[in-house]
Amino acid sequence: MLRGKTVLLGVSGSIAAYKTAYLASALKKLNADVHVLMTKNATNFINPITFETLTGNKCLVDTFDRNFEFNVEHVSLAKQADVVMIAPASANVIGKLAHGIADDMLTTTVMACKCRKFIAPAMNTNMFENPVVQDNLEILRGYGYEIITPAVGYLACGDTGAGKMPEPALLLEYILRDTAYEKDMEGLNVLVTAGPTQEPVDPVRYITNHSTGKMGYAIAQVCMRRGANVTLVSGPSMLEPPQFIDFVPVTTAKEMFNQVTERSADQNIIIKAAAVADYRPKNISSEKVKKKDGEMALEMERTDDILAWLGSHKRPGQFLCGFSMETENVLENSRKKLRKKNVDMIAANSLKTEGAGFGGDTNVITIITEDGEVSLDKMTKEEAASKLLDRIMERYN
């Protein structure tokens, strides 16, 4: 995902420095070229050899180290960098960068970078809340740095409050949002539905399906990383919502219908990936649950058809994509759905195809439009989401 991208990680003196090793490892697994710059104080918390082993690159500490590959190392690295993240960022390093002090390899390199820069403060709560530190952070914001809000919790010093460096997974998301994809969806409003719905029978039981929401969540995440403003309306799911999106949790098909219809007019692209339950019990109450020969018998009614409503209310320039999950006649049934519901694209798959359907980490989809169809090989759901969005953007533009 990050192949061909160069990421500079700055590590300053903080007990949180060990977390940056996990971040460096995660970036390397995504094929990024990772370079770590450390202050001398940082080497008291973690050995530079750790980062050299994880990244395959020399960890730089001394500005005047003569054992390096380039003539002016800090300038050379600065030119290569696609993104810089200083994590943990101590009060000392924050103050230096805010006031143009460049007296070590980390600060000289960062000041020579023209790429996106992230600062993840990590320090004692009282230090973080000190007006001097807050003023310095505000100065850095004015210079274009993005400040990552520290977590709140128990700190190494024994205090509890703001100042914890966020977990590596969250720091990675900041880098991926900035660097993983071209921003071809920047400025677009995208609404995605995901997951199942649950239609209650009584206070204990409900009707649902096996959808996990993985495909819809992957689509929402890739849209965000491509620059879109994303709203994700999701039924119950065990997944963590993607970062940097507007997340709207719902339970029933009616709730999802209401949320989608309320927001639809403001959307450029709507992708309905949710597997909404087709039926719900009519006039739900425990008294309405009948017994017939010892079996439960429910009077049922169809749930709201969200995709049909969107198709009948589609405004000029809006793009609609639906999903079709079939057990037979996949292409024929999906084409009927495309025309009947007045949508621009259907992403179809079969429950009988290995690697497709609910629950797994892969999918096998066929993208259907009025012009024809394109079958994708089995791939991860994030890869499938990216390919689907490529096709959407070709038509939307």
SEKEMAR-900893 format. One record per residue (C-alpha): residue in one letter; residue number from 1; z, x, y. Coordinates in nm, 2 decimals, m for minus. Layout:
N
+---------+-----+--------+--------+--------+
| residuo | num |      Z |      X |      Y |
+---------+-----+--------+--------+--------+
|       a | NUM |      Z |      X |      Y |
...
+---------+-----+--------+--------+--------+
***
This chain:
397
+---------+-----+--------+--------+--------+
| residuo | num |      Z |      X |      Y |
+---------+-----+--------+--------+--------+
|       m |   1 |   0.00 |   0.00 |   0.00 |
|       l |   2 |   0.08 |   0.29 |   0.24 |
|       r |   3 |  m0.18 |   0.53 |   0.10 |
|       g |   4 |  m0.32 |   0.74 |   0.38 |
|       k |   5 |  m0.02 |   0.66 |   0.61 |
|       t |   6 |   0.22 |   0.93 |   0.74 |
|       v |   7 |   0.58 |   0.82 |   0.80 |
|       l |   8 |   0.83 |   1.04 |   0.98 |
|       l |   9 |   1.20 |   0.98 |   0.90 |
|       g |  10 |   1.46 |   1.12 |   1.14 |
|       v |  11 |   1.81 |   1.17 |   1.00 |
|       s |  12 |   2.10 |   1.24 |   1.23 |
|       g |  13 |   2.47 |   1.30 |   1.16 |
|       s |  14 |   2.62 |   0.99 |   1.00 |
|       i |  15 |   2.77 |   0.90 |   0.66 |
|       a |  16 |   2.48 |   0.65 |   0.63 |
|       a |  17 |   2.24 |   0.94 |   0.58 |
|       y |  18 |   2.25 |   0.89 |   0.21 |
|       k |  19 |   2.08 |   0.55 |   0.25 |
|       t |  20 |   1.77 |   0.72 |   0.40 |
|       a |  21 |   1.72 |   0.89 |   0.06 |
|       y |  22 |   1.65 |   0.55 |  m0.09 |
|       l |  23 |   1.42 |   0.46 |   0.19 |
|       a |  24 |   1.23 |   0.79 |   0.15 |
|       s |  25 |   1.19 |   0.72 |  m0.23 |
|       a |  26 |   1.07 |   0.37 |  m0.17 |
|       l |  27 |   0.81 |   0.49 |   0.08 |
|       k |  28 |   0.69 |   0.76 |  m0.16 |
|       k |  29 |   0.64 |   0.50 |  m0.43 |
|       l |  30 |   0.41 |   0.31 |  m0.20 |
|       n |  31 |   0.20 |   0.63 |  m0.16 |
|       a |  32 |   0.31 |   0.71 |   0.19 |
|       d |  33 |   0.31 |   1.08 |   0.31 |
|       v |  34 |   0.68 |   1.11 |   0.40 |
|       h |  35 |   0.82 |   1.38 |   0.62 |
|       v |  36 |   1.19 |   1.41 |   0.70 |
|       l |  37 |   1.34 |   1.57 |   1.01 |
|       m |  38 |   1.71 |   1.63 |   1.01 |
|       t |  39 |   1.96 |   1.74 |   1.27 |
|       k |  40 |   2.20 |   2.02 |   1.17 |
|       n |  41 |   2.49 |   1.77 |   1.17 |
|       a |  42 |   2.30 |   1.56 |   0.92 |
|       t |  43 |   2.29 |   1.84 |   0.67 |
|       n |  44 |   2.67 |   1.81 |   0.65 |
|       f |  45 |   2.62 |   1.46 |   0.49 |
|       i |  46 |   2.32 |   1.51 |   0.27 |
|       n |  47 |   2.13 |   1.82 |   0.16 |
|       p |  48 |   1.77 |   1.87 |   0.28 |
|       i |  49 |   1.67 |   1.96 |  m0.08 |
|       t |  50 |   1.73 |   1.59 |  m0.17 |
|       f |  51 |   1.46 |   1.48 |   0.07 |
|       e |  52 |   1.23 |   1.76 |  m0.03 |
|       t |  53 |   1.26 |   1.66 |  m0.39 |
|       l |  54 |   1.19 |   1.29 |  m0.31 |
|       t |  55 |   0.90 |   1.34 |  m0.07 |
|       g |  56 |   0.73 |   1.66 |  m0.19 |
|       n |  57 |   0.74 |   1.79 |   0.17 |
|       k |  58 |   0.95 |   2.05 |   0.34 |
|       c |  59 |   1.25 |   1.89 |   0.52 |
|       l |  60 |   1.25 |   2.03 |   0.87 |
|       v |  61 |   1.58 |   2.12 |   1.05 |
|       d |  62 |   1.53 |   2.43 |   1.26 |
|       t |  63 |   1.28 |   2.42 |   1.55 |
|       f |  64 |   1.23 |   2.80 |   1.52 |
|       d |  65 |   1.19 |   2.82 |   1.14 |
|       r |  66 |   0.90 |   3.06 |   1.08 |
|       n |  67 |   0.84 |   2.94 |   0.73 |
|       f |  68 |   0.61 |   2.65 |   0.80 |
|       e |  69 |   0.25 |   2.55 |   0.75 |
|       f |  70 |   0.13 |   2.48 |   1.10 |
|       n |  71 |   0.13 |   2.69 |   1.42 |
|       v |  72 |   0.33 |   2.43 |   1.62 |
|       e |  73 |   0.49 |   2.21 |   1.35 |
|       h |  74 |   0.65 |   1.95 |   1.56 |
|       v |  75 |   0.33 |   1.88 |   1.75 |
|       s |  76 |   0.12 |   1.87 |   1.43 |
|       l |  77 |   0.35 |   1.63 |   1.26 |
|       a |  78 |   0.36 |   1.41 |   1.57 |
|       k |  79 |  m0.02 |   1.38 |   1.57 |
|       q |  80 |  m0.02 |   1.29 |   1.20 |
|       a |  81 |   0.25 |   1.02 |   1.23 |
|       d |  82 |   0.16 |   0.65 |   1.19 |
|       v |  83 |   0.52 |   0.54 |   1.24 |
|       v |  84 |   0.86 |   0.70 |   1.31 |
|       m |  85 |   1.20 |   0.57 |   1.21 |
|       i |  86 |   1.53 |   0.74 |   1.30 |
|       a |  87 |   1.78 |   0.62 |   1.05 |
|       p |  88 |   2.07 |   0.67 |   1.09 |
|       a |  89 |   2.05 |   0.73 |   1.46 |
|       s |  90 |   2.38 |   0.86 |   1.60 |
|       a |  91 |   2.50 |   0.80 |   1.96 |
|       n |  92 |   2.41 |   1.16 |   2.03 |
|       v |  93 |   2.05 |   1.14 |   1.93 |
|       i |  94 |   2.01 |   0.81 |   2.10 |
|       g |  95 |   2.14 |   0.96 |   2.42 |
|       k |  96 |   1.91 |   1.26 |   2.40 |
|       l |  97 |   1.60 |   1.05 |   2.34 |
|       a |  98 |   1.69 |   0.81 |   2.62 |
|       h |  99 |   1.72 |   1.10 |   2.87 |
|       g | 100 |   1.44 |   1.33 |   2.76 |
|       i | 101 |   1.65 |   1.60 |   2.60 |
|       a | 102 |   1.45 |   1.78 |   2.32 |
|       d | 103 |   1.66 |   2.06 |   2.18 |
|       d | 104 |   1.60 |   2.04 |   1.80 |
|       m | 105 |   1.32 |   1.96 |   1.56 |
|       l | 106 |   1.40 |   1.59 |   1.54 |
|       t | 107 |   1.40 |   1.52 |   1.92 |
|       t | 108 |   1.11 |   1.75 |   2.00 |
|       t | 109 |   0.89 |   1.59 |   1.73 |
|       v | 110 |   0.98 |   1.23 |   1.82 |
|       m | 111 |   0.90 |   1.29 |   2.19 |
|       a | 112 |   0.56 |   1.42 |   2.10 |
|       c | 113 |   0.48 |   1.11 |   1.89 |
|       k | 114 |   0.26 |   0.83 |   2.04 |
|       c | 115 |   0.30 |   0.60 |   1.74 |
|       r | 116 |   0.54 |   0.31 |   1.69 |
|       k | 117 |   0.91 |   0.43 |   1.69 |
|       f | 118 |   1.21 |   0.25 |   1.53 |
|       i | 119 |   1.58 |   0.33 |   1.60 |
|       a | 120 |   1.85 |   0.22 |   1.35 |
|       p | 121 |   2.18 |   0.29 |   1.51 |
|       a | 122 |   2.48 |   0.38 |   1.28 |
|       m | 123 |   2.82 |   0.46 |   1.42 |
|       n | 124 |   3.17 |   0.33 |   1.47 |
|       t | 125 |   3.19 |  m0.02 |   1.63 |
|       n | 126 |   3.36 |   0.10 |   1.94 |
|       m | 127 |   3.10 |   0.37 |   1.99 |
|       f | 128 |   2.81 |   0.12 |   1.94 |
|       e | 129 |   2.96 |  m0.13 |   2.18 |
|       n | 130 |   3.03 |   0.14 |   2.44 |
|       p | 131 |   2.83 |   0.05 |   2.76 |
|       v | 132 |   2.69 |   0.40 |   2.77 |
|       v | 133 |   2.53 |   0.36 |   2.42 |
|       q | 134 |   2.41 |   0.01 |   2.50 |
|       d | 135 |   2.25 |   0.13 |   2.83 |
|       n | 136 |   2.08 |   0.41 |   2.64 |
|       l | 137 |   1.94 |   0.17 |   2.38 |
|       e | 138 |   1.81 |  m0.05 |   2.67 |
|       i | 139 |   1.64 |   0.25 |   2.82 |
|       l | 140 |   1.47 |   0.33 |   2.48 |
|       r | 141 |   1.35 |  m0.04 |   2.46 |
|       g | 142 |   1.19 |   0.01 |   2.80 |
|       y | 143 |   1.01 |   0.31 |   2.66 |
|       g | 144 |   0.87 |   0.11 |   2.37 |
|       y | 145 |   1.12 |   0.19 |   2.10 |
|       e | 146 |   1.22 |  m0.10 |   1.87 |
|       i | 147 |   1.59 |  m0.11 |   1.81 |
|       i | 148 |   1.70 |  m0.24 |   1.47 |
|       t | 149 |   2.02 |  m0.44 |   1.50 |
|       p | 150 |   2.29 |  m0.28 |   1.29 |
|       a | 151 |   2.47 |  m0.48 |   1.03 |
|       v | 152 |   2.82 |  m0.60 |   1.06 |
|       g | 153 |   3.08 |  m0.51 |   0.80 |
|       y | 154 |   3.34 |  m0.26 |   0.68 |
|       l | 155 |   3.27 |   0.09 |   0.81 |
|       a | 156 |   3.34 |   0.43 |   0.66 |
|       c | 157 |   3.61 |   0.49 |   0.93 |
|       g | 158 |   3.80 |   0.18 |   0.82 |
|       d | 159 |   3.70 |  m0.05 |   1.10 |
|       t | 160 |   3.52 |  m0.37 |   1.06 |
|       g | 161 |   3.24 |  m0.47 |   1.30 |
|       a | 162 |   2.89 |  m0.39 |   1.41 |
|       g | 163 |   2.76 |  m0.04 |   1.34 |
|       k | 164 |   2.65 |  m0.03 |   0.98 |
|       m | 165 |   2.30 |   0.09 |   0.92 |
|       p | 166 |   2.10 |  m0.19 |   0.75 |
|       e | 167 |   2.01 |  m0.15 |   0.39 |
|       p | 168 |   1.69 |   0.05 |   0.30 |
|       a | 169 |   1.51 |  m0.26 |   0.19 |
|       l | 170 |   1.53 |  m0.41 |   0.54 |
|       l | 171 |   1.43 |  m0.08 |   0.70 |
|       l | 172 |   1.13 |  m0.06 |   0.47 |
|       e | 173 |   1.02 |  m0.41 |   0.58 |
|       y | 174 |   1.01 |  m0.29 |   0.94 |
|       i | 175 |   0.78 |  m0.01 |   0.84 |
|       l | 176 |   0.56 |  m0.23 |   0.63 |
|       r | 177 |   0.53 |  m0.50 |   0.90 |
|       d | 178 |   0.40 |  m0.23 |   1.13 |
|       t | 179 |   0.19 |  m0.01 |   0.91 |
|       a | 180 |   0.09 |  m0.18 |   0.58 |
|       y | 181 |  m0.21 |  m0.38 |   0.70 |
|       e | 182 |  m0.45 |  m0.40 |   0.99 |
|       k | 183 |  m0.34 |  m0.67 |   1.24 |
|       d | 184 |  m0.65 |  m0.90 |   1.19 |
|       m | 185 |  m0.42 |  m1.21 |   1.20 |
|       e | 186 |  m0.24 |  m1.11 |   1.52 |
|       g | 187 |  m0.16 |  m1.42 |   1.74 |
|       l | 188 |  m0.25 |  m1.67 |   1.47 |
|       n | 189 |   0.00 |  m1.94 |   1.37 |
|       v | 190 |   0.01 |  m1.98 |   1.00 |
|       l | 191 |   0.20 |  m2.24 |   0.80 |
|       v | 192 |   0.26 |  m2.18 |   0.43 |
|       t | 193 |   0.43 |  m2.42 |   0.18 |
|       a | 194 |   0.59 |  m2.28 |  m0.13 |
|       g | 195 |   0.81 |  m2.35 |  m0.43 |
|       p | 196 |   0.88 |  m2.67 |  m0.61 |
|       t | 197 |   1.04 |  m2.99 |  m0.49 |
|       q | 198 |   1.33 |  m3.17 |  m0.65 |
|       e | 199 |   1.33 |  m3.55 |  m0.67 |
|       p | 200 |   1.68 |  m3.68 |  m0.74 |
|       v | 201 |   1.74 |  m3.93 |  m1.01 |
|       d | 202 |   2.11 |  m3.96 |  m0.96 |
|       p | 203 |   2.39 |  m3.73 |  m0.83 |
|       v | 204 |   2.34 |  m3.50 |  m1.13 |
|       r | 205 |   1.97 |  m3.50 |  m1.24 |
|       y | 206 |   1.64 |  m3.45 |  m1.07 |
|       i | 207 |   1.27 |  m3.42 |  m1.14 |
|       t | 208 |   1.10 |  m3.09 |  m1.07 |
|       n | 209 |   0.86 |  m2.83 |  m1.21 |
|       h | 210 |   0.85 |  m2.47 |  m1.31 |
|       s | 211 |   0.73 |  m2.33 |  m0.98 |
|       t | 212 |   0.92 |  m2.03 |  m0.85 |
|       g | 213 |   0.76 |  m2.00 |  m0.51 |
|       k | 214 |   0.64 |  m1.64 |  m0.57 |
|       m | 215 |   0.28 |  m1.70 |  m0.47 |
|       g | 216 |   0.36 |  m1.88 |  m0.15 |
|       y | 217 |   0.62 |  m1.63 |  m0.05 |
|       a | 218 |   0.37 |  m1.35 |  m0.11 |
|       i | 219 |   0.11 |  m1.52 |   0.11 |
|       a | 220 |   0.37 |  m1.57 |   0.38 |
|       q | 221 |   0.48 |  m1.21 |   0.37 |
|       v | 222 |   0.12 |  m1.07 |   0.38 |
|       c | 223 |   0.03 |  m1.30 |   0.67 |
|       m | 224 |   0.34 |  m1.17 |   0.86 |
|       r | 225 |   0.24 |  m0.81 |   0.78 |
|       r | 226 |  m0.11 |  m0.88 |   0.91 |
|       g | 227 |   0.03 |  m0.99 |   1.24 |
|       a | 228 |   0.05 |  m1.37 |   1.21 |
|       n | 229 |   0.33 |  m1.59 |   1.34 |
|       v | 230 |   0.44 |  m1.75 |   1.01 |
|       t | 231 |   0.63 |  m2.06 |   0.92 |
|       l | 232 |   0.73 |  m2.09 |   0.55 |
|       v | 233 |   0.83 |  m2.44 |   0.44 |
|       s | 234 |   0.99 |  m2.39 |   0.09 |
|       g | 235 |   1.14 |  m2.60 |  m0.17 |
|       p | 236 |   1.44 |  m2.47 |  m0.37 |
|       s | 237 |   1.37 |  m2.11 |  m0.49 |
|       m | 238 |   1.58 |  m1.81 |  m0.61 |
|       l | 239 |   1.37 |  m1.58 |  m0.39 |
|       e | 240 |   1.49 |  m1.42 |  m0.07 |
|       p | 241 |   1.28 |  m1.54 |   0.22 |
|       p | 242 |   1.05 |  m1.28 |   0.37 |
|       q | 243 |   1.17 |  m1.11 |   0.68 |
|       f | 244 |   1.03 |  m1.18 |   1.03 |
|       i | 245 |   0.92 |  m1.54 |   0.96 |
|       d | 246 |   1.03 |  m1.89 |   1.05 |
|       f | 247 |   1.19 |  m2.01 |   0.73 |
|       v | 248 |   1.23 |  m2.39 |   0.67 |
|       p | 249 |   1.41 |  m2.49 |   0.35 |
|       v | 250 |   1.36 |  m2.83 |   0.21 |
|       t | 251 |   1.44 |  m3.01 |  m0.12 |
|       t | 252 |   1.23 |  m3.32 |  m0.17 |
|       a | 253 |   0.86 |  m3.39 |  m0.13 |
|       k | 254 |   0.94 |  m3.63 |   0.16 |
|       e | 255 |   1.13 |  m3.35 |   0.34 |
|       m | 256 |   0.84 |  m3.11 |   0.29 |
|       f | 257 |   0.59 |  m3.37 |   0.41 |
|       n | 258 |   0.79 |  m3.44 |   0.72 |
|       q | 259 |   0.83 |  m3.07 |   0.81 |
|       v | 260 |   0.46 |  m3.00 |   0.75 |
|       t | 261 |   0.33 |  m3.30 |   0.94 |
|       e | 262 |   0.57 |  m3.23 |   1.23 |
|       r | 263 |   0.44 |  m2.87 |   1.27 |
|       s | 264 |   0.07 |  m2.90 |   1.16 |
|       a | 265 |  m0.09 |  m2.96 |   1.50 |
|       d | 266 |   0.02 |  m2.62 |   1.63 |
|       q | 267 |  m0.12 |  m2.42 |   1.33 |
|       n | 268 |  m0.45 |  m2.23 |   1.31 |
|       i | 269 |  m0.43 |  m2.19 |   0.93 |
|       i | 270 |  m0.23 |  m2.40 |   0.68 |
|       i | 271 |  m0.20 |  m2.28 |   0.32 |
|       k | 272 |  m0.04 |  m2.53 |   0.08 |
|       a | 273 |   0.09 |  m2.32 |  m0.21 |
|       a | 274 |   0.38 |  m2.55 |  m0.30 |
|       a | 275 |   0.38 |  m2.73 |  m0.64 |
|       v | 276 |   0.52 |  m3.06 |  m0.52 |
|       a | 277 |   0.65 |  m3.30 |  m0.78 |
|       d | 278 |   0.39 |  m3.57 |  m0.83 |
|       y | 279 |   0.64 |  m3.85 |  m0.88 |
|       r | 280 |   0.99 |  m3.95 |  m0.77 |
|       p | 281 |   1.22 |  m4.23 |  m0.89 |
|       k | 282 |   1.18 |  m4.55 |  m0.68 |
|       n | 283 |   1.48 |  m4.69 |  m0.51 |
|       i | 284 |   1.71 |  m4.42 |  m0.63 |
|       s | 285 |   2.06 |  m4.52 |  m0.72 |
|       s | 286 |   2.26 |  m4.50 |  m1.04 |
|       e | 287 |   2.23 |  m4.88 |  m1.08 |
|       k | 288 |   1.85 |  m4.85 |  m1.09 |
|       v | 289 |   1.85 |  m4.62 |  m1.39 |
|       k | 290 |   1.77 |  m4.85 |  m1.68 |
|       k | 291 |   1.82 |  m4.79 |  m2.05 |
|       k | 292 |   1.56 |  m4.90 |  m2.30 |
|       d | 293 |   1.64 |  m4.85 |  m2.67 |
|       g | 294 |   1.89 |  m4.58 |  m2.57 |
|       e | 295 |   1.64 |  m4.39 |  m2.35 |
|       m | 296 |   1.64 |  m4.36 |  m1.98 |
|       a | 297 |   1.37 |  m4.56 |  m1.81 |
|       l | 298 |   1.29 |  m4.51 |  m1.44 |
|       e | 299 |   1.06 |  m4.70 |  m1.21 |
|       m | 300 |   0.85 |  m4.43 |  m1.05 |
|       e | 301 |   0.63 |  m4.39 |  m0.74 |
|       r | 302 |   0.39 |  m4.12 |  m0.62 |
|       t | 303 |   0.52 |  m3.86 |  m0.38 |
|       d | 304 |   0.34 |  m3.81 |  m0.04 |
|       d | 305 |   0.01 |  m3.63 |  m0.08 |
|       i | 306 |   0.06 |  m3.35 |   0.18 |
|       l | 307 |  m0.28 |  m3.19 |   0.13 |
|       a | 308 |  m0.47 |  m3.52 |   0.17 |
|       w | 309 |  m0.28 |  m3.59 |   0.49 |
|       l | 310 |  m0.36 |  m3.25 |   0.63 |
|       g | 311 |  m0.73 |  m3.30 |   0.55 |
|       s | 312 |  m0.75 |  m3.64 |   0.71 |
|       h | 313 |  m0.57 |  m3.51 |   1.02 |
|       k | 314 |  m0.74 |  m3.17 |   1.05 |
|       r | 315 |  m0.81 |  m3.07 |   1.41 |
|       p | 316 |  m1.12 |  m2.88 |   1.52 |
|       g | 317 |  m1.10 |  m2.51 |   1.43 |
|       q | 318 |  m0.81 |  m2.55 |   1.19 |
|       f | 319 |  m0.85 |  m2.40 |   0.84 |
|       l | 320 |  m0.69 |  m2.56 |   0.54 |
|       c | 321 |  m0.64 |  m2.40 |   0.20 |
|       g | 322 |  m0.49 |  m2.57 |  m0.10 |
|       f | 323 |  m0.40 |  m2.46 |  m0.45 |
|       s | 324 |  m0.50 |  m2.62 |  m0.77 |
|       m | 325 |  m0.32 |  m2.57 |  m1.10 |
|       e | 326 |  m0.52 |  m2.71 |  m1.39 |
|       t | 327 |  m0.49 |  m2.72 |  m1.77 |
|       e | 328 |  m0.86 |  m2.80 |  m1.83 |
|       n | 329 |  m1.19 |  m2.82 |  m1.63 |
|       v | 330 |  m1.05 |  m2.59 |  m1.37 |
|       l | 331 |  m1.36 |  m2.55 |  m1.15 |
|       e | 332 |  m1.48 |  m2.91 |  m1.18 |
|       n | 333 |  m1.14 |  m3.06 |  m1.09 |
|       s | 334 |  m1.08 |  m2.81 |  m0.81 |
|       r | 335 |  m1.42 |  m2.89 |  m0.66 |
|       k | 336 |  m1.34 |  m3.26 |  m0.66 |
|       k | 337 |  m1.01 |  m3.18 |  m0.49 |
|       l | 338 |  m1.19 |  m2.97 |  m0.22 |
|       r | 339 |  m1.42 |  m3.25 |  m0.12 |
|       k | 340 |  m1.18 |  m3.54 |  m0.17 |
|       k | 341 |  m0.91 |  m3.39 |   0.04 |
|       n | 342 |  m1.13 |  m3.25 |   0.31 |
|       v | 343 |  m1.01 |  m2.89 |   0.29 |
|       d | 344 |  m1.19 |  m2.56 |   0.35 |
|       m | 345 |  m1.08 |  m2.37 |   0.04 |
|       i | 346 |  m0.91 |  m2.42 |  m0.29 |
|       a | 347 |  m0.74 |  m2.14 |  m0.48 |
|       a | 348 |  m0.76 |  m2.25 |  m0.84 |
|       n | 349 |  m0.59 |  m2.12 |  m1.16 |
|       s | 350 |  m0.52 |  m2.23 |  m1.51 |
|       l | 351 |  m0.19 |  m2.27 |  m1.68 |
|       k | 352 |  m0.37 |  m2.15 |  m2.00 |
|       t | 353 |  m0.49 |  m1.82 |  m1.85 |
|       e | 354 |  m0.28 |  m1.52 |  m1.94 |
|       g | 355 |  m0.11 |  m1.37 |  m1.63 |
|       a | 356 |  m0.16 |  m1.68 |  m1.42 |
|       g | 357 |   0.06 |  m1.97 |  m1.33 |
|       f | 358 |   0.43 |  m2.02 |  m1.27 |
|       g | 359 |   0.70 |  m1.76 |  m1.29 |
|       g | 360 |   0.51 |  m1.43 |  m1.34 |
|       d | 361 |   0.45 |  m1.15 |  m1.10 |
|       t | 362 |   0.07 |  m1.17 |  m1.15 |
|       n | 363 |  m0.19 |  m1.43 |  m1.09 |
|       v | 364 |  m0.56 |  m1.50 |  m1.18 |
|       i | 365 |  m0.73 |  m1.72 |  m0.92 |
|       t | 366 |  m1.07 |  m1.85 |  m0.84 |
|       i | 367 |  m1.14 |  m1.90 |  m0.47 |
|       i | 368 |  m1.36 |  m2.21 |  m0.42 |
|       t | 369 |  m1.55 |  m2.32 |  m0.11 |
|       e | 370 |  m1.85 |  m2.55 |  m0.05 |
|       d | 371 |  m2.06 |  m2.23 |  m0.06 |
|       g | 372 |  m1.95 |  m2.12 |  m0.41 |
|       e | 373 |  m1.67 |  m1.95 |  m0.59 |
|       v | 374 |  m1.53 |  m1.61 |  m0.63 |
|       s | 375 |  m1.32 |  m1.52 |  m0.94 |
|       l | 376 |  m1.05 |  m1.26 |  m0.89 |
|       d | 377 |  m0.92 |  m1.03 |  m1.17 |
|       k | 378 |  m0.56 |  m1.04 |  m1.28 |
|       m | 379 |  m0.35 |  m0.87 |  m1.01 |
|       t | 380 |  m0.01 |  m0.89 |  m0.85 |
|       k | 381 |   0.07 |  m1.20 |  m0.64 |
|       e | 382 |   0.08 |  m0.98 |  m0.33 |
|       e | 383 |  m0.26 |  m0.84 |  m0.41 |
|       a | 384 |  m0.40 |  m1.19 |  m0.48 |
|       a | 385 |  m0.25 |  m1.31 |  m0.15 |
|       s | 386 |  m0.43 |  m1.03 |   0.03 |
|       k | 387 |  m0.76 |  m1.10 |  m0.13 |
|       l | 388 |  m0.72 |  m1.47 |  m0.05 |
|       l | 389 |  m0.64 |  m1.40 |   0.31 |
|       d | 390 |  m0.95 |  m1.17 |   0.33 |
|       r | 391 |  m1.16 |  m1.47 |   0.23 |
|       i | 392 |  m0.99 |  m1.70 |   0.47 |
|       m | 393 |  m1.03 |  m1.46 |   0.76 |
|       e | 394 |  m1.40 |  m1.41 |   0.68 |
|       r | 395 |  m1.45 |  m1.79 |   0.72 |
|       y | 396 |  m1.20 |  m1.85 |   1.00 |
|       n | 397 |  m1.36 |  m1.59 |   1.23 |
+---------+-----+--------+--------+--------+
***
